[in-house]
Structures are given as structure tokens and as C-alpha cells.
């Protein structure tokens, strides 16, 4: 059975983007704050549940990324 490696091609693994820790935290905090504010504003004014939930999920993803960054770069 011929596989992907039979032709001589090598599989490339995706590389993660690395930002300096200070810049990444600033970007993540701004994403969390902006998406939280937009979430509240759309909940109160527009009342569209899909838009509000989308920005809420963005805020939660930013919070999860901040927690992950904190545990990855903590001092031991």
C-alpha cells in the first residue's frame, strides 16, 4: 500500500506563531476587553443573540489563551 512517504515527499508540521510574551499579553488583553464590551453593547442594544454569543465566545477564547500563556511562562 503506497503512503504519502512512498513518493519521497516529507510531511511538514505547522509552525506556531511566537510573539514576545509582553506583546502577546497586550494583544490578548485588548481582545478580551474589546470583545467583552461589544458583547455587552450588542446584548443591550441590538438584542441579536448570535452576535452577542459570538463576541462572548471570542472573549472566552481570549481568557483561555491568557490562562494558557500564564501557565506556559510562569517561573518555576
C-alpha positions as CSV (number, residue, x, y, z in Angstrom):
1,X,0.0,0.0,0.0
2,X,1.6,3.3,-1.1
3,X,1.6,6.0,1.5
4,X,2.4,9.7,1.4
5,X,6.1,8.9,2.1
6,X,6.5,6.5,-0.8
7,X,6.8,9.4,-3.3
8,X,9.7,10.9,-1.3
9,X,7.7,13.9,0.0
10,X,8.1,14.8,3.6
11,X,5.2,15.9,5.7
12,X,5.6,19.4,7.1
13,X,4.3,20.2,10.5
14,X,2.6,23.5,11.1
15,X,4.7,26.0,13.0
16,X,3.1,28.1,15.7
17,X,3.5,31.8,15.7
18,X,5.5,33.1,18.5
19,X,5.2,36.6,19.8
20,X,7.2,38.1,22.6
21,X,5.3,37.4,25.8
22,X,4.6,41.1,26.6
23,X,3.2,41.8,23.1
24,X,1.1,38.6,23.2
25,X,-0.4,39.5,26.5
26,X,-1.2,43.1,25.4
27,X,-3.0,41.8,22.3
28,X,-4.9,39.1,24.3
29,X,-6.0,41.7,26.9
30,X,-7.2,44.1,24.2
31,X,-9.1,41.3,22.5
32,X,-10.7,40.3,25.8
33,X,-11.7,43.9,26.7
34,X,-13.0,44.9,23.3
35,X,-15.0,41.7,22.7
36,X,-16.5,41.9,26.2
37,X,-17.6,45.5,25.7
38,X,-19.0,44.7,22.3
39,X,-20.8,41.7,23.8
40,X,-22.5,43.8,26.4
41,X,-23.4,46.5,23.9
42,X,-24.9,44.1,21.4
43,X,-26.8,42.4,24.2
44,X,-28.4,45.6,25.4
45,X,-28.9,47.5,22.1
46,X,-29.3,45.1,19.2
47,X,-30.6,42.1,21.1
48,X,-29.3,39.7,18.5
49,X,-28.3,36.5,20.3
50,X,-26.0,35.2,17.6
51,X,-23.8,38.3,17.5
52,X,-23.7,38.6,21.3
53,X,-22.8,35.0,21.7
54,X,-20.1,35.2,19.0
55,X,-18.3,38.1,20.9
56,X,-18.8,36.3,24.1
57,X,-17.0,33.2,22.7
58,X,-14.2,35.4,21.4
59,X,-13.8,36.9,24.9
60,X,-13.8,33.4,26.4
61,X,-11.1,32.2,23.9
62,X,-9.0,35.3,24.8
63,X,-9.3,34.4,28.5
64,X,-8.3,30.8,27.8
65,X,-5.3,32.0,25.8
66,X,-4.3,34.3,28.7
67,X,-4.5,31.5,31.2
68,X,-2.6,29.2,28.9
69,X,0.1,31.9,28.4
70,X,0.3,32.4,32.1
71,X,1.0,28.7,32.9
72,X,3.3,28.3,30.0
73,X,5.6,31.2,31.0
74,X,5.4,31.1,34.8
75,X,8.6,30.9,36.8
76,X,9.4,27.5,38.4
